[in-house]
Amino acid sequence: MNRPSMSASGTALLRALFARQPLDTHRILLSNICSTDWQSLTFDGERHQLGFVVRGPDAMALAERWTDGLPDAELDVGRGRFVADIAVRGDLQRRDDDSVLVEIEALTLCD
């Protein structure tokens, strides 16, 4: 069976996001990712939509710590790439099981 692979930029972005909360990554679960090619007159890159579920005790507090300051964060996505734009989409959403849904949108560009 063929599985869709994650792009190099998507993988690097995911690693950089998890690095923001290294002790609790086992509580942050990737639920979906979608990366699409993006181009302007001067840049090539990808637009990413990522969904995460944060679980465990104080899931909301962990999700808030993890996403706090994200738009201004310097994320290392490897040589030749950079994060041009990143944001939490909408509000953090507490689910019935007390887990928290986090949706992130980002634009990565190639140098």
C-alpha positions in Angstrom: 0.0 0.0 0.0 1.3 3.4 -0.9 1.2 6.0 1.8 1.4 9.7 1.2 4.7 11.1 2.4 5.2 14.3 4.2 7.3 16.9 2.4 10.7 17.8 3.7 9.4 21.2 4.7 6.4 19.7 6.5 8.6 17.2 8.4 11.1 20.0 9.4 8.2 22.2 10.5 6.7 19.4 12.6 10.1 18.8 14.3 10.5 22.5 15.0 7.0 22.7 16.6 7.7 19.7 18.8 11.0 21.2 19.9 9.1 24.0 21.5 7.8 21.6 24.2 10.5 18.9 24.3 9.4 17.3 27.7 5.7 16.9 26.7 5.8 15.9 23.1 4.3 12.5 24.0 1.1 14.5 25.0 0.9 16.3 21.6 -0.4 14.1 18.9 -0.5 15.0 15.2 -4.0 14.5 13.9 -3.6 15.8 10.4 -1.3 17.6 8.1 -1.8 19.0 4.6 0.9 20.7 2.7 0.4 22.4 -0.7 2.9 24.1 -3.0 2.9 27.9 -2.9 4.6 30.4 -5.2 5.0 34.1 -5.6 7.0 36.0 -8.2 10.1 35.8 -6.0 9.7 32.7 -3.7 8.8 29.1 -3.8 7.5 27.3 -0.8 4.6 25.4 0.9 1.5 26.3 2.8 0.9 23.9 5.7 -2.2 23.2 7.8 -1.6 21.0 10.8 -3.9 19.7 13.4 -2.9 18.4 16.9 -4.6 16.9 19.9 -3.1 17.8 23.3 -3.9 15.2 26.0 -3.4 14.5 29.6 -3.6 16.6 32.8 -3.8 20.3 32.2 -4.0 19.9 28.5 -5.3 23.4 28.0 -2.4 24.9 30.0 0.1 22.8 27.9 -1.5 23.9 24.6 -1.4 27.5 25.7 2.3 27.3 26.7 3.2 25.5 23.5 1.5 28.0 21.2 2.3 31.1 23.2 4.4 33.5 21.1 4.3 31.2 18.1 3.8 33.9 15.4 7.1 35.5 16.6 9.1 32.3 17.2 12.2 31.6 15.3 11.7 28.0 14.1 14.6 26.1 12.6 13.3 24.2 9.6 16.7 23.5 8.1 19.2 25.0 5.7 17.7 26.7 2.7 14.2 27.1 4.3 12.5 29.5 6.6 9.1 30.0 8.2 7.7 33.2 6.7 4.4 33.0 8.5 2.8 30.9 11.2 -0.3 31.2 13.4 -2.7 29.3 15.5 -6.0 29.1 13.6 -8.9 30.1 15.7 -9.2 29.4 19.4 -7.8 26.4 21.2 -10.8 24.0 21.4 -11.4 21.8 24.5 -13.0 18.5 23.5 -15.5 16.4 25.5 -12.6 14.2 26.7 -10.7 17.3 28.1 -8.1 17.0 25.3 -7.5 20.2 23.3 -7.5 20.7 19.6 -4.9 23.0 18.1 -4.8 24.0 14.5 -1.8 25.7 13.0 -1.2 27.3 9.6 2.2 28.1 8.3 4.1 29.2 5.2 7.6 27.9 4.6 9.8 29.3 1.9 13.0 28.3 0.2 15.9 30.7 0.2 
